[in-house]
Amino acid sequence: QVQLVESGGGLVQAGGSLRLSCAASGNIFTFVDMAWYRQASGNERELVAVITREGRINYVDSVQGRFTISRSNAKNTMYLQMNSLKPEDTAVYYCNARDIYQDNYWGRGTQVTVSS
């Protein structure tokens, strides 16, 4: 059974940085890609960044140049380095994984709050 556990969220001032981690366990070898999503209060969940098994990466335009997604296969962990944070980045950030059967797995989320 796949489990995804996020960590690293918190409160930071605008312009600051945070690093989120997503530790994966279970049948992770079937993962096709992993991604970070976020959901701000009152908004729909949106894709922030995705990294494929082959290492291809894509970002939503609003975080391009500020956020960096990466993964460590040895540690079964995905990261999101967030720099130059803005108040509009405030949201619950979720780790997602999609496997070869097109099943989606989600973590419980970690809160990121950016104060102005």
C-alpha positions as CSV (number, residue, x, y, z in Angstrom):
1,Q,0.0,0.0,0.0
2,V,1.4,3.4,-1.0
3,Q,1.8,6.1,1.6
4,L,2.9,9.7,1.0
5,V,3.8,11.9,4.0
6,E,4.5,15.6,3.6
7,S,6.6,17.7,5.9
8,G,8.3,21.1,5.9
9,G,5.4,23.5,5.9
10,G,5.2,26.4,8.2
11,L,4.9,30.2,8.5
12,V,7.4,32.4,6.7
13,Q,7.6,36.1,5.8
14,A,7.3,37.2,2.2
15,G,10.6,36.7,0.4
16,G,11.5,33.8,2.5
17,S,12.1,30.1,1.7
18,L,10.8,26.8,2.7
19,R,11.6,23.2,1.6
20,L,8.8,20.7,1.5
21,S,9.5,16.9,1.5
22,C,7.3,14.0,0.5
23,A,8.4,10.6,1.8
24,A,7.0,7.7,-0.1
25,S,6.6,4.1,0.9
26,G,4.9,1.0,-0.5
27,N,4.9,0.0,-4.1
28,I,6.7,3.1,-5.4
29,F,8.4,1.4,-8.3
30,T,5.1,1.6,-10.2
31,F,5.1,5.4,-10.0
32,V,5.0,7.2,-13.4
33,D,5.3,10.7,-12.0
34,M,5.1,12.6,-8.8
35,A,3.8,16.1,-8.3
36,W,3.0,18.9,-5.8
37,Y,-0.4,20.4,-5.7
38,R,-1.7,23.2,-3.6
39,Q,-5.1,24.4,-2.4
40,A,-5.7,27.8,-1.1
41,S,-8.8,28.5,1.0
42,G,-11.9,28.8,-1.2
43,N,-10.0,27.7,-4.3
44,E,-9.7,24.5,-6.3
45,R,-6.6,22.3,-5.9
46,E,-4.0,23.3,-8.5
47,L,-0.9,21.6,-9.9
48,V,2.3,23.4,-8.8
49,A,5.0,21.2,-10.3
50,V,5.5,17.7,-11.6
51,I,8.5,15.4,-12.2
52,T,8.3,12.3,-14.2
53,R,10.2,9.0,-13.7
54,E,12.4,10.1,-16.6
55,G,13.2,13.4,-14.9
56,R,11.1,15.7,-17.0
57,I,9.8,18.7,-15.0
58,N,7.0,21.2,-15.5
59,Y,5.9,24.1,-13.3
60,V,2.8,26.2,-13.2
61,D,3.7,29.7,-14.5
62,S,3.1,31.4,-11.2
63,V,6.0,29.6,-9.5
64,Q,8.4,29.3,-12.5
65,G,11.8,30.5,-11.5
66,R,11.0,30.5,-7.7
67,F,10.2,26.8,-7.0
68,T,12.3,23.8,-7.7
69,I,11.0,20.2,-7.7
70,S,13.4,17.3,-7.3
71,R,13.4,13.7,-6.1
72,S,15.8,11.3,-4.5
73,N,15.2,7.7,-5.6
74,A,17.6,6.5,-3.0
75,K,15.6,8.1,-0.3
76,N,12.2,7.6,-1.9
77,T,11.6,11.3,-1.3
78,M,10.4,14.2,-3.4
79,Y,11.2,17.8,-2.5
80,L,9.9,21.2,-3.3
81,Q,12.3,24.1,-2.7
82,M,10.3,27.3,-2.5
83,N,12.1,30.6,-2.7
84,S,11.0,34.2,-2.9
85,L,7.7,33.2,-1.4
86,K,4.7,35.5,-1.8
87,P,1.5,35.7,0.3
88,E,-0.4,34.2,-2.7
89,D,1.6,31.0,-2.2
90,T,-0.3,30.5,1.0
91,A,-2.1,27.1,0.7
92,V,-2.1,23.5,1.8
93,Y,0.5,21.7,-0.3
94,Y,-0.2,18.1,-1.2
95,C,2.1,15.4,-2.5
96,N,0.7,13.3,-5.4
97,A,1.9,10.2,-7.1
98,R,0.5,8.5,-10.2
99,D,1.2,4.9,-11.1
100,I,1.3,2.9,-14.3
101,Y,-2.4,1.9,-13.7
102,Q,-3.3,5.6,-13.6
103,D,-4.2,5.4,-9.9
104,N,-3.5,8.6,-7.9
105,Y,-2.2,8.7,-4.4
106,W,-2.3,11.7,-2.1
107,G,-0.6,12.8,1.1
108,R,-2.6,14.6,3.8
109,G,-1.0,17.9,3.1
110,T,1.2,20.5,4.8
111,Q,0.2,24.1,5.5
112,V,2.3,26.9,4.0
113,T,1.5,30.4,5.2
114,V,3.4,33.4,3.8
115,S,2.9,36.7,5.7
116,S,3.2,40.0,4.1
